[in-house]
Amino acid sequence: MALRPVQVNIKALDPAAVGRFWAEALGWSAYSPGVTTYVGPRGGLVWPDPVGLGIDVVPVPERKTAVKNRVHIDLATTSADHQEQVVARLLALGATHAHVGQGEVPWTVLADPEGNEFCVLEPREVYRDTGPIAAVVVDCADPRTMARFWGEAVDWAVHTVTDDQAVLRDAKGVGPYIEFLRTPDVKTVPDRVHLDLLPYPGDDKEAEVRRLRGLGASSLDLGQGDVPWTCLTDPEGHEFCVLSLD
Protein backbone atom coordinates (compact mmCIF):
# COMPACT_ATOMS: atom_id res chain seq x y z
CA MET A 1 0.00 0.00 0.00
CA ALA A 2 1.04 3.61 -0.56
CA LEU A 3 -0.39 7.05 -1.05
CA ARG A 4 0.19 9.61 -3.78
CA PRO A 5 0.58 13.36 -3.27
CA VAL A 6 -2.14 14.95 -5.40
CA GLN A 7 -2.34 18.64 -4.49
CA VAL A 8 -0.98 21.54 -2.50
CA ASN A 9 -3.65 22.86 -0.15
CA ILE A 10 -3.59 26.62 0.48
CA LYS A 11 -5.85 28.32 3.04
CA ALA A 12 -7.27 31.72 2.11
CA LEU A 13 -9.82 34.30 3.18
CA ASP A 14 -10.82 34.65 -0.47
CA PRO A 15 -10.13 31.31 -2.17
CA ALA A 16 -11.54 32.44 -5.52
CA ALA A 17 -9.16 35.41 -5.70
CA VAL A 18 -6.13 33.44 -4.52
CA GLY A 19 -7.06 30.65 -6.93
CA ARG A 20 -7.20 33.12 -9.82
CA PHE A 21 -3.78 34.45 -8.84
CA TRP A 22 -2.21 30.99 -8.86
CA ALA A 23 -3.94 30.07 -12.11
CA GLU A 24 -2.47 33.15 -13.79
CA ALA A 25 0.88 32.61 -12.12
CA LEU A 26 1.20 29.06 -13.42
CA GLY A 27 -0.57 29.48 -16.76
CA TRP A 28 -3.28 27.09 -15.54
CA SER A 29 -7.03 27.30 -15.03
CA ALA A 30 -9.08 27.82 -11.88
CA TYR A 31 -12.17 25.71 -11.23
CA SER A 32 -14.66 26.36 -8.42
CA PRO A 33 -17.00 23.37 -8.22
CA GLY A 34 -17.95 24.24 -4.63
CA VAL A 35 -16.51 26.24 -1.75
CA THR A 36 -12.91 25.56 -2.76
CA THR A 37 -11.04 26.65 -5.87
CA TYR A 38 -8.93 24.05 -7.66
CA VAL A 39 -6.07 25.19 -9.89
CA GLY A 40 -4.78 22.79 -12.52
CA PRO A 41 -3.42 22.63 -16.07
CA ARG A 42 -5.58 24.05 -18.83
CA GLY A 43 -7.83 21.81 -20.88
CA GLY A 44 -10.55 20.90 -18.41
CA LEU A 45 -10.55 19.58 -14.88
CA VAL A 46 -8.57 16.36 -14.53
CA TRP A 47 -8.12 15.29 -10.93
CA PRO A 48 -5.78 14.07 -9.77
CA ASP A 49 -3.45 15.43 -12.41
CA PRO A 50 -1.49 12.52 -13.89
CA VAL A 51 1.89 14.30 -14.03
CA GLY A 52 1.88 16.98 -11.35
CA LEU A 53 0.41 18.54 -8.27
CA GLY A 54 -2.60 20.80 -8.49
CA ILE A 55 -3.45 23.52 -5.99
CA ASP A 56 -6.63 23.50 -3.91
CA VAL A 57 -7.45 26.84 -2.27
CA VAL A 58 -9.81 26.43 0.68
CA PRO A 59 -11.67 29.09 2.71
CA VAL A 60 -10.72 29.92 6.29
CA PRO A 61 -11.86 32.83 8.49
CA GLU A 62 -8.41 33.77 9.82
CA ARG A 63 -5.79 35.91 8.14
CA LYS A 64 -2.24 34.63 7.79
CA THR A 65 -0.02 35.59 10.70
CA ALA A 66 3.33 37.30 10.20
CA VAL A 67 5.07 33.95 10.78
CA LYS A 68 6.64 32.50 7.62
CA ASN A 69 4.97 29.37 6.29
CA ARG A 70 7.08 26.24 6.75
CA VAL A 71 5.82 24.90 3.42
CA HIS A 72 6.12 26.87 0.20
CA ILE A 73 6.19 26.46 -3.58
CA ASP A 74 9.24 27.05 -5.79
CA LEU A 75 8.60 28.07 -9.40
CA ALA A 76 10.90 27.02 -12.23
CA THR A 77 12.37 29.30 -14.89
CA THR A 78 14.40 28.58 -18.02
CA SER A 79 16.76 31.57 -18.21
CA ALA A 80 17.74 34.73 -16.38
CA ASP A 81 15.49 36.74 -18.70
CA HIS A 82 12.62 34.35 -18.09
CA GLN A 83 13.08 34.64 -14.32
CA GLU A 84 12.97 38.44 -14.58
CA GLN A 85 9.85 38.30 -16.76
CA VAL A 86 8.08 35.88 -14.41
CA VAL A 87 8.81 38.07 -11.37
CA ALA A 88 7.53 41.19 -13.16
CA ARG A 89 4.36 39.40 -14.29
CA LEU A 90 3.65 38.04 -10.79
CA LEU A 91 4.11 41.46 -9.21
CA ALA A 92 1.62 42.84 -11.73
CA LEU A 93 -0.82 40.09 -10.73
CA GLY A 94 -0.70 41.11 -7.08
CA ALA A 95 2.35 39.37 -5.62
CA THR A 96 4.65 41.31 -3.32
CA HIS A 97 8.29 41.00 -2.40
CA ALA A 98 8.83 39.00 0.79
CA HIS A 99 11.75 39.09 3.20
CA VAL A 100 12.34 35.88 5.14
CA GLY A 101 16.01 36.38 5.96
CA GLN A 102 17.18 35.12 2.57
CA GLY A 103 19.96 37.70 2.13
CA GLU A 104 21.71 37.84 -1.25
CA VAL A 105 20.42 34.83 -3.21
CA PRO A 106 19.90 34.15 -6.92
CA TRP A 107 16.19 33.41 -6.48
CA THR A 108 13.42 35.91 -5.77
CA VAL A 109 11.14 35.52 -2.75
CA LEU A 110 7.59 36.73 -3.25
CA ALA A 111 4.24 36.35 -1.49
CA ASP A 112 0.83 35.73 -3.02
CA PRO A 113 -2.01 38.25 -2.39
CA GLU A 114 -2.68 36.79 1.07
CA GLY A 115 0.97 36.63 2.12
CA ASN A 116 1.89 33.03 1.37
CA GLU A 117 5.57 33.01 0.52
CA PHE A 118 6.96 31.36 -2.63
CA CYS A 119 10.16 31.53 -4.66
CA VAL A 120 10.89 32.18 -8.31
CA LEU A 121 14.09 30.24 -8.88
CA GLU A 122 16.97 31.05 -11.15
CA PRO A 123 17.24 28.51 -14.00
CA ARG A 124 18.42 25.11 -12.74
CA GLU A 125 18.92 22.08 -14.94
CA VAL A 126 17.35 19.75 -12.37
CA TYR A 127 13.98 21.50 -12.82
CA ARG A 128 13.95 21.70 -16.61
CA ASP A 129 11.14 19.12 -16.94
CA THR A 130 9.03 19.73 -13.84
CA GLY A 131 6.49 22.11 -15.30
CA PRO A 132 5.89 25.52 -13.69
CA ILE A 133 6.10 24.16 -10.13
CA ALA A 134 9.69 23.08 -9.53
CA ALA A 135 9.24 21.89 -5.96
CA VAL A 136 7.17 21.96 -2.81
CA VAL A 137 9.65 22.87 -0.08
CA VAL A 138 9.20 21.95 3.57
CA ASP A 139 11.30 23.45 6.38
CA CYS A 140 12.36 20.86 8.91
CA ALA A 141 14.84 20.09 11.69
CA ASP A 142 15.94 16.66 10.44
CA PRO A 143 15.72 15.83 6.72
CA ARG A 144 16.74 12.23 7.42
CA THR A 145 13.71 11.74 9.65
CA MET A 146 11.50 13.30 6.99
CA ALA A 147 12.98 11.03 4.31
CA ARG A 148 12.27 7.94 6.39
CA PHE A 149 8.67 8.93 7.09
CA TRP A 150 7.69 10.37 3.72
CA GLY A 151 9.64 7.75 1.78
CA GLU A 152 7.37 5.14 3.37
CA ALA A 153 4.21 7.27 3.43
CA VAL A 154 4.03 7.97 -0.33
CA ASP A 155 5.00 6.08 -3.45
CA TRP A 156 7.50 8.69 -4.63
CA ALA A 157 11.19 7.84 -4.99
CA VAL A 158 13.74 9.23 -2.54
CA HIS A 159 16.47 10.95 -4.58
CA THR A 160 18.71 12.62 -2.00
CA VAL A 161 19.18 12.27 1.74
CA THR A 162 21.75 14.34 3.63
CA ASP A 163 21.86 16.16 6.95
CA ASP A 164 20.69 19.30 5.13
CA GLN A 165 18.22 18.06 2.52
CA ALA A 166 15.94 15.21 1.50
CA VAL A 167 14.39 15.11 -1.98
CA LEU A 168 11.52 13.00 -3.32
CA ARG A 169 9.94 12.82 -6.76
CA ASP A 170 7.30 10.74 -8.50
CA ALA A 171 8.88 7.38 -9.30
CA LYS A 172 8.01 7.90 -12.99
CA GLY A 173 10.32 10.96 -13.04
CA VAL A 174 7.58 13.48 -13.82
CA GLY A 175 6.28 16.63 -12.19
CA PRO A 176 7.71 18.61 -9.27
CA TYR A 177 9.90 17.51 -6.38
CA ILE A 178 9.14 17.54 -2.67
CA GLU A 179 12.16 18.86 -0.78
CA PHE A 180 12.78 18.86 2.97
CA LEU A 181 15.34 21.51 3.93
CA ARG A 182 16.99 21.81 7.33
CA THR A 183 16.27 25.19 8.91
CA PRO A 184 17.02 26.62 12.36
CA ASP A 185 13.53 27.96 13.05
CA VAL A 186 10.85 25.86 14.74
CA LYS A 187 7.17 25.39 14.02
CA THR A 188 4.99 27.71 16.14
CA VAL A 189 1.68 28.05 14.26
CA PRO A 190 -0.40 25.88 11.92
CA ASP A 191 0.67 26.25 8.32
CA ARG A 192 -1.45 27.85 5.62
CA VAL A 193 0.02 25.42 3.08
CA HIS A 194 0.12 21.63 3.23
CA LEU A 195 0.09 18.51 1.09
CA ASP A 196 -2.96 16.37 0.39
CA LEU A 197 -2.51 12.63 -0.22
CA LEU A 198 -4.87 10.20 -1.94
CA PRO A 199 -5.10 6.39 -1.89
CA TYR A 200 -5.10 4.46 -5.14
CA PRO A 201 -8.35 2.92 -6.41
CA GLY A 202 -9.02 -0.28 -4.51
CA ASP A 203 -6.95 0.72 -1.50
CA ASP A 204 -8.50 1.23 1.93
CA LYS A 205 -8.21 4.81 3.19
CA GLU A 206 -8.58 3.89 6.85
CA ALA A 207 -5.95 1.18 6.49
CA GLU A 208 -3.63 3.77 4.97
CA VAL A 209 -4.27 6.13 7.89
CA ARG A 210 -3.45 3.35 10.36
CA ARG A 211 -0.27 2.63 8.43
CA LEU A 212 0.76 6.29 8.61
CA ARG A 213 0.19 6.34 12.36
CA GLY A 214 2.41 3.30 12.62
CA LEU A 215 5.12 5.21 10.74
CA GLY A 216 4.96 8.10 13.22
CA ALA A 217 2.05 10.31 12.07
CA SER A 218 -0.25 11.82 14.69
CA SER A 219 -3.95 12.66 14.58
CA LEU A 220 -4.82 16.33 14.17
CA ASP A 221 -8.00 18.06 15.33
CA LEU A 222 -8.48 21.43 13.66
CA GLY A 223 -12.16 21.53 14.41
CA GLN A 224 -12.84 19.96 11.03
CA GLY A 225 -15.74 17.91 12.37
CA ASP A 226 -17.20 15.06 10.34
CA VAL A 227 -15.41 15.27 7.00
CA PRO A 228 -14.39 12.62 4.45
CA TRP A 229 -10.68 13.38 4.81
CA THR A 230 -8.35 12.66 7.73
CA CYS A 231 -6.03 15.33 9.14
CA LEU A 232 -2.64 14.18 10.40
CA THR A 233 0.81 15.54 11.21
CA ASP A 234 4.16 14.04 10.30
CA PRO A 235 6.87 13.39 12.93
CA GLU A 236 7.86 17.08 12.96
CA GLY A 237 4.31 18.41 13.16
CA HIS A 238 3.70 19.34 9.51
CA GLU A 239 0.01 19.06 8.76
CA PHE A 240 -1.26 16.96 5.86
CA CYS A 241 -4.53 15.33 4.84
CA VAL A 242 -5.47 11.91 3.51
CA LEU A 243 -8.37 12.39 1.13
CA SER A 244 -11.19 10.00 0.37
CA LEU A 245 -11.53 8.34 -3.01
CA ASP A 246 -15.27 9.11 -2.99
N, C-alpha and C positions, 0 to 999 in steps of 0.2 A: 504494500500500500504506500501511497505518497500523495502529496498535494501539489497543486500548481499555482504559482502566483499569477493572478489574473488582472489585478488593477491596483492603482495607487488611489487611496481614499483621502480626500482633502475636505476638511470641515470648513464651512463658510457661513457667514450671515446671509449672503445673497448668492446661493449656489448657481443660479442662472447666469449672473454677471461674471462670476469667477470661472464658470464653465466656458462662457463665450471667450474670455481672455485666453484660457488654455487652448481652446480650439484654434483661435487665431495664431497663438504663439507657435503651435505645432503644425499648422497647416492641416488640421483635422476638422471634424464636424462635431457639433454639440447636439445631443439628443436629450429631451426631457420627457420621458415616458410617465413620470410621476413626480414625487417631491424632490428627487435627486436629478442631477444633470450628468449624463455620461458623455465623455469625450473620447472619440476613437477615430481611426482613419476614415477618410472620405469614402463614399460609395455605398452607404447604407449601414445600419447597425448590425454588426457581427460581434456577438459576445459569447464566450471570451474570444478576444482577437487571437488568431492562430500563430502570430509571429511577434507579438509584443504585449506590452502592458497598457491598458487603457487608463483613464482617470475618471473616478466617480466623485463628484462634488456633492456633499450632503449638507443639509441645513442644520445649524446649531444656533442657540440664542446668545452665546457668549462671543465677544471679540477675542482675537488673538492677544495674548499677553506680550510684553516686551521681550520675553525669553525666546532665544533662538530655537526653532524646531530642531530636534535631533534626527529627523529624517527629511531629506530634500531631494530634488530632482536635478540632475546635471544634463544640460543640453549639448548636443554635438554640433560642431561646425567643421567645414571642409578647408578653410583657408583663413588667413588673418583678415582679409577683406570681408569674407563671409561672416566671421565673428563680429566685426564692427557693424555690418549691416543688420545682423540679427539683434544686437544690443539696441541699436537705434530704433528698429521696428518695435521691439518690446517696450521701450520707453514711451513710444508714441501710443501704444495700446493701453498704457496705464501702469506699467511696471515702474518701480523706483529703485535707485541704487540702495544697497544694503551694506552695512558695516558690521561684520561679525568677528573682527580681529584678524582679518585675512592678510593685512599688510600688503606688500608689493608682490603680487602674483600675476601669472599670465592669463588667468580667467577673470571673468567679471561676475560679481555677486549682485544679484537683483532680488527684488521681492515682488510677488504678484499684488493685485489691488487690495488684498486683505492682509498683506504683510508676510506671506509665506515665502521664505527665502528659497532661491534656486540659483544655479550657476550656469553661465554660458561659457563653455570651455574653449580654450584655444584648440586648433586642430590637432588631433592625436590619431595616429594610425590605428590604434586598438579599437577606436569607435567608428571606423569608416563604414561599417555595415550594420550599425545598430538601429538606424532610423533616427528621428529627431531627438528621442530620449536616449542619451548615452548610458545613464546609470541612475539607479535609485541608491542614494548614499545614506548610510546609517551611522551616526556617531556611537561609539561604544568604548568600554574600558578594556575589553579583552577580545580581540578579533578571533583568537583561537577558540574561545568558548562559543562565539557566534557561529564559527564555521562548523563546529561539531553539532550544534543544535540545528541550524538551518540546513546543513548538508543532509541531515536525516529527515528534517521536517518536510522538505520539498524535493521534487525530482530534478532539480537543476544540478549541474555539475559544478564541483568546487575547483576553481582554477588556481587560486593563489591563497596560501595561508602563511602569514608571518606574524611577528609580534605587533606589527603596525597596521596590517591590512588583511582582510579576507575577501575573496571575490568569487561570486557565483554567476553562472549564466545557463540559460536553457541548454539542455544536453544536445539539442540539435544545432547549436551554434547560431541561433537567430535572436534578434531583439536585443534589448538593453541588458546591462549587468546589474546585479545587486552587490554593493560594496560596503563592507563594514570597516570603518576607519577608527583607529584609536585616537581618542581625544581626552584632554585633561578634565573637561567639565563633566558634571554629573547631572542626571535626570532629576528635575524638580517639579515639573508640571506635565500633565498629559499632552501628548503631541497632537497637532492639528493634521498631521500627515501620517498615514500608516499603510501597510500592505494588506490586501485581501487575498485569501487563498481559497481554492475551490477543489473539491474531490473530483475524481474522474467518474464518468458514467459507470454505474454498477458498484462503486465503492460506497461504504457506509460512513456517512458524515460523523455520527457519534463515535464509531470505532476510531476514526481518524483523530477526533478530539481526545479520546482516551490515550491514544498513542502519543500525541503531543504532550500531554500531561506527564506521561512516563518518561519523555525526553527532557523534561524540566520546565515545561510551560505551566503557567498559573492561570486560574480563572480570574476574570475581570468583570466587576460590576460597575457600569457607568450609568446605571439607572435606565438601561435599555429595555427593561421589561421583557415581555413575551415576544421575541422576535425569531425569525428563522435562521439567523446566524449566531455564532458563538464567539464571544469576545475573550481573548486570552492575552497574556504577556509572555514574552520570551524570557530567558534566564536573567537578562539585564533590565527587564521592565518595559521593553518596547511593546506597545500595543499592536495587535493584529487581529483579524477576524477570519473565521472559517465560515464560508458561505454555504448555503444550501443549494443543492442541484435543482430544486423545485422553483 
